[in-house]
């Protein structure tokens, strides 16, 4: 509590600076860096750190499981949709089907 951003790159920040401008100044191509200056409430002088930017990927597929009972029913929980969601869903269903096939003696897995 009490920490505040003073500057991100060349953007000086005060209470009137729009959040989207601060967000845009922090974001950048992966592999680049940005200098961030911040102040702690308990210190007189601000501190500066060089932050490395990385490609951050949120996982929209939060849960993939097979519900107990017959027939085997896959349950997936998605928090959002993005370009990667379809691929993640297909991969999760394939993994569930493989797992289900290993667990059943008859070799029946998910269908439908």
Number of C-alpha atoms within 10 A of each C-alpha: 5 7 12 15 17 17 19 23 14 10 14 12 18 11 9 6 11 10 11 9 13 17 11 10 17 18 15 15 10 11 9 11 16 17 15 19 18 17 17 14 12 8 9 8 10 15 13 14 11 12 13 14 15 13 10 7 7 11 15 16 18 11 12 16 17 17 11 9 7 6 12 15 16 17 12 14 12 13 11 11 11 10 7 13 16 12 11 14 17 11 12 18 19 13 14 20 21 15 15 19 15 13 12 10 8 8 11 15 17 17 9 3
